[in-house]
Amino acid sequence: MSVTQQVISIALIVIATILTRALPFILFPENRKPPAFISYLATVLPGAVIGMLVVYCLRDAVFSSWHCLPELIAILFIFLLHKWKGNTLLSIAGGTIVYMFLVQYVF
Amino acid sequence: MNIKSDRKIWKAFKEAFPHTLPICAGFLFLGMSYGFLMKSRGFGTLYPLFMSIFIFAGSMEFVAVNLLLSAFNPLYVFLLTLMVNARHLFYGIAMLDRYRGLGWKKPYLIFGLCDETFAVNCTTTVPQDTDRGWFMFAVTLLNQCYWVTGTLAGSLLGNILTFNTEGLDFVMTALFTVMLINQWEENRNHRPVIAALAVSFLSLLIAGPDIFLIPSMILIVIYFAVASNKEIAV
């Protein structure tokens, strides 16, 4: 690929990315009421999408040799720590440290 | 800028900063890996810098490394980007209301709507005394600054972390997991979350890690179409 072709490719990635982010706002502008189903989706999607993102983060680990075992242990730890202390930053840091320990020393 | 609005902006950034701390760790680390990867493939610093500023979609930037080294195929690049980033459509729908009426900040908020920014802006209750628009603007801008800084450091300095970083990228999974727990506790209706988890996992097993998000999204919309019909009927 020449430099010009690389610049064109990057520009296309930029445009396509912006398109995926802006399309809902273009289709349903502020001055018009969105269809009932879209308003309904807006209320149920946050939880659903974050669930989908957790699976998205685990997508490669599922097919690795340990099939997500270290990830699941760390997630269980996060769950217990979060139930116990209820501190978001502590749960994230604790879970990450446990995971790093697991993949570096155990698995 | 008068003193009052200066204070409002400062307050929003101060309020937003702790929410972005895990993302700071994750983005500096992942950004550095990305910058380093680009450098090792022979790209000058301007490439990862401009890509991080203008694309600002981590997973797509990693995909782009190989794209830029293969034969020129603009249509493929465009369609692949739409596919990899299709999940953003859900973020936009979920944020239609929250980003309403924010004037000049709105275009940037939409431009910077990455996974992590979405997760924070969508789940955080902004304190009463803090300006909502500036808070979400601060989250978006801080996150992008972390990503661009990480990229730049990785490209200029290479791998400067001297400790064993294996597993550090789990900070993103941990972030989404905690947000999932918070969402679960805040909402009485758990069906959307259970349905999304089940459908995504099933799609992953059937379609594989590269394209499973597309079938998951379609199935989630179908599920909600059926569910909303039932709720309206009841």
Interface residues (C-beta under 8 A of the other chain):
Chain A: M1 S2 Q5 Q6 I8 S9 I10 L12 I13 V14 I15 A16 T17 I18 L19 T20 R21 A22 L23 P24 F25 F28 E30 P34 A36 F37 I38 Y40 L41 A42 V44 L45 P46 G47 A48 V49 I50 G51 M52 L53 V54 V55 Y56 C57 L58 R59 D60 V62 F63 E71 A74 I75 I78 F79 H82 T88 L89 S91 I92 A93 G95 T96 Y99 M100 L102 V103 Q104
Chain B: P18 L21 P22 A25 Y47 F50 M51 F54 I55 F56 A57 M60 A64 L67 L68 L69 S70 A71 F72 P74 V77 F78 L79 T81 L82 N85 A86 R87 H88 L89 F90 Y91 G92 I93 A94 M95 L96 D97 Y99 R100 G101 K106 I110 F111 L113 D115 F118 A119 C122 T123 N164 E166 G167 L168 F170 V171 M172 T173 A174 L175 F176 T177 V178 M179 L180 I181 N182 Q183 W184 N187 N189 P192 V193 I194 A195 A196 L197 S200 F201 L204 L205 G208 P209 F212 L213 S216 M217 I220 V221 F224 A225 A227 S228 E231
